[in-house]
Amino acid sequence: MSQSPLKQLRILAHRNLIKFGIDVRKKRKDRIVLEKQVFPELLRNPNYQSILFVGCAWYTLHYPDLFRSRKFFTMEISQDEAQYGGDRHIIDSCEKIDQHFQPNTLDVVILNGVYGFGLNELPAIQNTLSQIHQTLAPSGLFIFGWNDLPTTAPYRIEELTGLNAFTPYVFPPLQSSVYESDPKNRHRFHFYRKEC
Ligand SMILES: C[S@@+](CC[C@H](N)C(=O)[O-])C[C@H]1O[C@@H](n2cnc3c(N)ncnc32)[C@H](O)[C@@H]1O
């Protein structure tokens, strides 16, 4: 997809300045929660070594570097967005996670802003949840971020029955297993564990 010169400039600025700690992005509250509360906990906990981040965009391009001490995989369906993935990038749909990872091997899967942003059909969503459950290690962490708005949530959360395979997990920094991070876009983070 072609980008306007202004957007290209913004992306170039972000790519080059973030290395020096200069952040030119405009961030919503949910992004701040993800980066300032969720990521530090993942980096603090030595159990979280093998991490899959699904869905890449220009504003996530520095995530692989943040997680350089970990085995950080990125996965994105669109070839165009591959430029924002890391060295361990997979171009494929998250419905096919099982074709890239062995069962019980991932310590963390982050599916943030993908449900309702391309992953919109119920069978595809259920398939993805099932693949995530299969590939997560016992006690692995699943972070599901979505916007609870009619325009961005094609189904009610109760209809995503694949989530029932997981156990809600109280994520220590947020003291909750469900966290509404931004009242404007109703972005929610749900935290789950795969039972041993
Ligand atoms: C809103 S963007 C960025 C999401 C990013 N994970 C974040 O934290 O903001 C959503 C991305 O998900 C990707 N996507 C949509 N459906 C997908 C699927 N089935 N498998 C992998 N990526 C998908 C889209 O191509 C798009 O780049």
The ligand as a Gaussian input file, in Angstrom:
#p B3LYP/6-31G(d) Opt

LIG

0 1
 C       -3.929000      -2.516000      13.942000
 S       -2.593000      -3.302000      13.133000
 C       -1.291000      -3.540000      14.248000
 C       -1.475000      -4.459000      15.389000
 C       -0.277000      -4.522000      16.324000
 N       -0.182000      -5.880000      16.785000
 C       -0.449000      -3.557000      17.488000
 O       -0.109000      -3.885000      18.619000
 O       -0.922000      -2.439000      17.250000
 C       -3.294000      -4.891000      12.779000
 C       -2.393000      -5.752000      11.917000
 O       -2.856000      -7.106000      12.008000
 C       -2.616000      -7.711000      10.760000
 N       -3.463000      -8.898000      10.610000
 C       -4.784000      -8.924000      10.345000
 N       -5.221000     -10.193000      10.251000
 C       -4.141000     -10.989000      10.482000
 C       -3.957000     -12.392000      10.528000
 N       -4.962000     -13.240000      10.309000
 N       -2.727000     -12.877000      10.802000
 C       -1.693000     -12.025000      11.037000
 N       -1.804000     -10.680000      10.986000
 C       -3.020000     -10.153000      10.719000
 C       -2.955000      -6.611000       9.756000
 O       -2.372000      -6.863000       8.490000
 C       -2.414000      -5.375000      10.442000
 O       -1.107000      -5.070000      10.028000

